[in-house]
Amino acid sequence: MDKKFFHEFIERGLVKNNRDNTPKARHEEMPLPEKPYNPQAPIIKLTDPDILENPDVGFLELVECRSSIRSYTNEPFTINELSYLLWCTQGVKQMLSDRVTQRNVPSAGSRHAFETYLFIDKVEGLKPGLYRFLAIGHVLQPVDTSDDVKERMHSCFNKVKMFEDAAITFIWAANMPRMEYTFGGRALQYLYIDAGHVCQNLYLAAYTIKAGVCAVGHFHDYEINEALGLDGENDFVVYAAHVGKV
Ligand SMILES: Cc1cc2nc3c(=O)[nH]c(=O)nc-3n(C[C@H](O)[C@H](O)[C@H](O)COP(=O)(O)O)c2cc1C
């Protein structure tokens, strides 16, 4: 590891340097808990989390049998199953205020700085393409369902076969100002730690519905940010996961 880079990274985030140097400490306005959505694009309702089934899987089985799975069958997911996976990974349990969400995963300072994008290939009733999950309303919105979007996303994921075979690829993009609001120079550390919690819940939830997951840290950053319409500075992809039936 480049020592200078590491030193600068740590210095930027030192609690003592940071304490009075955050937007929160300066009493600036708190960022929105979700990026604005496209009012022109349709909204697709997902199954209400209150009526999702609770699979009967023992906790130790779940923990011990979790593993990364890289080949999948062609079986599609139902909207119920997709709703369940989204609820377990980013579901909003309550609004603590109009700017702060409490979700099914932990997040530093409850900042919950992720937006979930999905490349959907095999979900009953949904046209393949790129979608965004709007966590507060628990709904989906199509982002790009053009004919060549799968090919473009495949290239973002280094043309790996598991992307081609996956029914759904989860893509978690950070909104940096949301995390910086409370943590200033320490925000980046927390974003990458938060991402691990989200993906772990995906692994565990998928196991309970006989689906497999493989976490993915290997993607082309510039390409994928561009494909999602993210600027790569305030908003950027940090983590992804392929999911399919096994
Ligand atoms: C941060 C992170 C990034 C990963 N990135 C990839 C990846 O890009 N491609 C891949 O095939 N597996 C990836 N994996 C999966 C690991 O290779 C896998 O977790 C590891 O081999 C241990 O296997 P297990 O998950 O079955 O216990 C990643 C896992 C983590 C936690």
The ligand as a Tripos MOL2 file, in Angstrom:
@<TRIPOS>MOLECULE
LIG
   31    33     1     0     0
SMALL
NO_CHARGES

@<TRIPOS>ATOM
      1 C1        -15.6860   -6.8380   -0.9410 C.3       1 LIG1
      2 C2        -15.8510   -8.0810   -1.7650 C.ar      1 LIG1
      3 C3        -15.6600   -8.0270   -3.1350 C.ar      1 LIG1
      4 C4        -15.8190   -9.1800   -3.9110 C.ar      1 LIG1
      5 N1        -15.6750   -9.0740   -5.2750 N.ar      1 LIG1
      6 C5        -15.8280  -10.1860   -6.0260 C.ar      1 LIG1
      7 C6        -15.7090  -10.0880   -7.4520 C.ar      1 LIG1
      8 O1        -15.5250   -9.0230   -8.0240 O.2       1 LIG1
      9 N2        -15.8410  -11.2380   -8.1730 N.ar      1 LIG1
     10 C7        -16.0920  -12.4400   -7.5720 C.ar      1 LIG1
     11 O2        -16.1940  -13.4480   -8.2820 O.2       1 LIG1
     12 N3        -16.2200  -12.5500   -6.2320 N.ar      1 LIG1
     13 C8        -16.1030  -11.4580   -5.4490 C.ar      1 LIG1
     14 N4        -16.2830  -11.5350   -4.0920 N.ar      1 LIG1
     15 C9        -16.6260  -12.8310   -3.4680 C.3       1 LIG1
     16 C10       -15.4070  -13.4390   -2.7500 C.3       1 LIG1
     17 O3        -14.4960  -13.9360   -3.6990 O.3       1 LIG1
     18 C11       -15.8890  -14.5250   -1.7860 C.3       1 LIG1
     19 O4        -16.6380  -13.9400   -0.7470 O.3       1 LIG1
     20 C12       -14.7040  -15.2940   -1.1970 C.3       1 LIG1
     21 O5        -14.0680  -16.0670   -2.1710 O.3       1 LIG1
     22 C13       -15.1220  -16.1790   -0.0420 C.3       1 LIG1
     23 O6        -16.0860  -17.1220   -0.4660 O.3       1 LIG1
     24 P1        -17.5090  -17.2540    0.2280 P.3       1 LIG1
     25 O7        -18.2490  -15.9300    0.0260 O.co2     1 LIG1
     26 O8        -18.1860  -18.3730   -0.5230 O.co2     1 LIG1
     27 O9        -17.3110  -17.5390    1.6710 O.co2     1 LIG1
     28 C14       -16.1520  -10.4090   -3.2960 C.ar      1 LIG1
     29 C15       -16.3730  -10.4470   -1.9190 C.ar      1 LIG1
     30 C16       -16.2510   -9.3070   -1.1600 C.ar      1 LIG1
     31 C17       -16.5390   -9.3860    0.3220 C.3       1 LIG1
@<TRIPOS>BOND
     1     1     2 1
     2     2     3 ar
     3     2    30 ar
     4     3     4 ar
     5     4     5 ar
     6     4    28 ar
     7     5     6 ar
     8     6     7 ar
     9     6    13 1
    10     7     8 2
    11     7     9 ar
    12     9    10 ar
    13    10    11 2
    14    10    12 ar
    15    12    13 ar
    16    13    14 ar
    17    14    15 1
    18    14    28 ar
    19    15    16 1
    20    16    17 1
    21    16    18 1
    22    18    19 1
    23    18    20 1
    24    20    21 1
    25    20    22 1
    26    22    23 1
    27    23    24 1
    28    24    25 2
    29    24    26 1
    30    24    27 1
    31    28    29 ar
    32    29    30 ar
    33    30    31 1
@<TRIPOS>SUBSTRUCTURE
     1 LIG1         1 GROUP 0 **** ****
